[in-house]
Every structure is written in C-alpha cells, then in structure tokens.
Amino acid sequence: MVLIPVTLPDSSEVHITAGGQNALIKQIMEEFYTSCIPCGTSIYIGDAGNKFGLYNKDYAACLGIIVNEHGKMPDVIVHLETK
C-alpha cells in the first residue's frame, strides 16, 4: 500500500493512504492549516485506508469529543483554542 507523508504545522509527520480524498487532506493540512490556523491543535485526520490516520484521543476527550470507530467522521478535525 502506497502511503503519502503529511507534514503538520508542528513539523511532525503522519502517513496516509495515497488516493481518494487523501490528496485533498494533505493540502488542507500542509497549506490551509499552516497558513490560516497555525496555532491550532490537530485532533483527527481520517484516512481511506486507516480510519485513524491521526487521532489525538486524550485531547479530543478533554473537549468532549468521543469518536465511535464505526461511526462517520469528518476528514479533518483541528481545534483552535482562541475560537
């Protein structure tokens, strides 16, 4: 399975499956997120191959977000504390 790297604003990297909407997810995380919400916290990145490409479970729980692994999720969740 071919994976594409996604660099987050904190310079960490996750790898998601190539194809489908994941090219758009990569652009959202590397271009939009970095320029528009650089102080945000990455909570979740969905992946067509692995539903949990990134899941910051403890941070999400602090916000009251509980992810049902069989439920539907958005492709990306970023929290901007000031908003």
Secondary structure, 3 states (H helix, E strand, C coil): CCEEEEECCCCCEEEEECCCCHHHHHHHHHHHHHHHCCCCEEEEECCCCCCCCEECHHHHHHCCCCCCCCCCCCCEEEECCCC
